[in-house]
Structure formats: C-alpha cells, structure tokens
Amino acid sequence: MPIRTNRGRAAVYRRLWGFPLRSPRHLVGTLVFLAILVTVLGIVVPKVMGKQPAKASPLTPGTTTTSVTATQSGAAAPVPTSNLPTRLSQPLATPTTAAPNGDAVRVAKEWAAAWVNHPQGITSAQWLEQLKPFTTEEYLPVMASVDPANIPATKVTGEPTVGTSYTSSVQLTIPTDGPKLSITVVSTNAGWRVADYDQAS
C-alpha cells in the first residue's frame, strides 16, 4: 500500500478547496479564522446598522407609553397614551345634611365664651389654654397668633344660630357685645372641635 506524504496530502487539499494549503494545520487555522470572522460580523453589523434588540420591560402603574398611528400623508406619528384613568371613576363624596348635633352646638358656645374671656393682664398662652379643649390641634397654631388684647368683645350676648349642618361639620353664628362670631365645628376622633372662626358684622 503506498504511503502518502505531506506533499501528496497538500495536493489533495488543493484539488478539494481550490486554493493552496500547505498542511492540515493550515486548513484548521483557516476554519478557525472563518468561524471567528463570522462571529465578529454577527456582533458588529447589527450595531453598525443601528438594530439593537429591544428589551421588554413590564409596565408599572403610572407608566406612560407611546403608540404609533398613521397620518394621512402615510407617515407614522407618535400618540402618547397612558394607563392612568382619564376621569374619576366615582363622583366626589358630598356632605350629608343632618340636624345640628347637640355636642357641636355646646362646643361652639363654650369656645365663644373662652374667646371673649380676656381680662386685662391675661397672657396669650393663658388665653390659648382656655380655647385648647374646644379647638382642633391643626387650628391651635392659628389661634396662637391672636393677641387677646385686640379682641373687641367681652361677653356672649345670645344663643347660637345654625347656618349649615352636616353629619361631620356645623357652621354657627354667635352674637357678642362686639362682632358676631362665625364658627365652624367639625367632628374629630376627640369629639367636636372648632376648626375655624371669623368675625362677622
């Protein structure tokens, strides 16, 4: 059986592949080079062409997306959309009217009595302490800015007149020897408390 030399093998490879290869090593090297070249082209070409794979991300509440619609000219125009509701699903709750609550009227009268009680020499802190049991925590800082010496009334002169009355709030007017007091009393976790007042003529 004839022994095939490297020169004989090279001649066979030349006939098979159509180009000169000196040895099987050159063939393997060429194949490895071609594999690397194909891989590099597969990575580089999409980046050069600007085609990057899109990453899908789940939408969370409040996320705004953009849809595309066709215009008359045939061009696509982006149309912003959102998964937020565009209108209220339920109407805002309206206050429920009710007869004046007895505790609300009582608190308004006691608050007014404390408001007109400012003898000469009383400090703002002492005057505010009288109002504290009948005033909401949120409204106390507003009352702390009032100087009791400037209050133009010294006594309550009549019974309260109810203006509007709801299950959660009552508005009353109380006469004094100065201006009338327009008082708003609201229902809180601590009971009925004064949340606002104004001096009416």
N, C-alpha and C positions, 0 to 999 in steps of 0.2 A: 504494500500500500504506500503510495507516495506521501512524503512528509511535506506539508505546506509551510512555507517560510513566511516571515512577516511581509516580505516583498510581494509574495503571492496573495496574502490577505489584503494588502493595500490595493492591489489591482482589482480584487473582487469588490471592495468598497467603492472604488472609483466607478465601476460599472453600475453598481446599485444606486448610488446617490448622485452621480453626475458631476461631482467635484472631487478634487484630490483630498484624500485624508491619509495621513502617514501611518496611523495606527489606531487600534480600538480606543486608546486613551483620548485621541483627538475626537473621535466620534462621541464618546461620553461627555467630554468637555463641551462639545458643540451643543449637545442636547441640554445640558445643564444651563448653558448660556441662554438658549432659546426659552427655556422654562422661566428663567429669571426675567428675561425681556418681556414675556407675555404678562407676567405678574405685575411688573412695574407699569406697563402700559395700562393694565386694568385699573390701577390705582390713580395714575396721573391724569389720564384722559378725562374721566368724569369731572375732576377738579378744574381742569383747564376749560372744559365746556360749561362749567358752572352748574352741573347737575349733581347736587348733593342729596343723599337720601333724606327724606322728610322724617322727622321724629314726631311720633304721635304722643300727645300729652293729654291726659284726662282733663275735662273742663270742671272747674270748681264753681260754686255759686258766685255770681257776680262777674264771671269771666265774659269778656266781650269778644265775639268772633266776627269774621268778615266773610260775607258771601259775595259771589260774583254773578251779576246779571248782564245780559246782552243789551246794548243800546240799539237805537235804530240804525246807526252807522255800522253796526256789526262789531264795534269794539266792546270789550268787556269792562264794565265799570264796577268798582267795589261798592258794596252796600253794607254799611255797618249794621250788625244785629247784636242783640244781647239776650241772655236768658233771664234777665231781670223782669219782673212784672211791670207792665206799662201803666197799669192803673190799680187802684185799690180794689182788692177782691171783696172787701166788705166796707160799708159806709162807716164813718167815724161814729162812735157811740155818742148819743145826745143825752144830756142830763135828764133825769126823770123828775118831773114836778111832784111835789108832795106837800102836805100840810106842814107848817112850821114846827120844827122839833122843839119841845119844851126846854131841853137842856141847852140847845143852841141859843134860844132867847135869853135864858138865865145867864149864860156865859157872856153874852153881849152886854147885858145890864151891869154885871159885875166888872167887866173890863172898862166900861164907860165910867163907872164910879171910881175906879182906880185912876183913870186918865185925868179926871178933874180934881183929884186929891193931890195937891201940890202946895202945901203950906210954905210960907216964907222960910228959907234956910234948908229946905229939903235938897238933897243931892240927886244928881241924875241916876246914880246907882240905886239909891233908896226908892226913887220913883219907879225905876225899871223893875225892881224886885216886887213891887205891888202888881205890876202887869204880867209878870212872868207866869203865874199859874193859869192865865187865861189866853196866852199868846203862843203861836206855833214857834218851834225852835228856829225856823228859817226867817221869821219876821222879827225876832228879838234884836238882831243887829241893826235893823232899820230903826226900831224904836230907841235904840241906844244913842242914835244921833240927834234925838229930840231934846231940847233944853226945856225942862218943865217950867222954868220961869217965863217962857214965851207963850204958854198955853193960855188963851183968852177966855177961860171958863173955870168956874169954881164948884159948880154943882149941876146934877142932872135935874131937869125940871119936868119931865113927863115920861110916859111909857113908850116903849119901842114901837115903831110902825114897820111891819114887814113889807119889803118890796118884792123880792123874788125868793122862792123857796123850792129847793130841790132835796133829794134824798141825801146828798153829800155836801150841800152848802146852803146858807141862808144869808140874805142881804137885808139889813135893817137900818132904820134911821132913828136916832135917839136925840131928843132935844136937850139942850143945856142952857145955862144963862148966858152963854156965848154962842158960838156957831153950833149948828146941828152936826151930829156925828153920823157919817155913813159908814157902817161897819159890816164887814164880810166875815162870817163864821164858817169854818169848814170842819168836816168830820175827819178825825185822825185816829191813829191807834191809841192815843192817850185820851181820846174823847173829843168834844167840840172845842175848837180853839179859834181865836181871832187871827186871820191871815192877812187882813188889810183894813185900812180905815182912811177916811178923808173928811175934811171939814166942809160941810155944805152950808149954803147961805140960809 
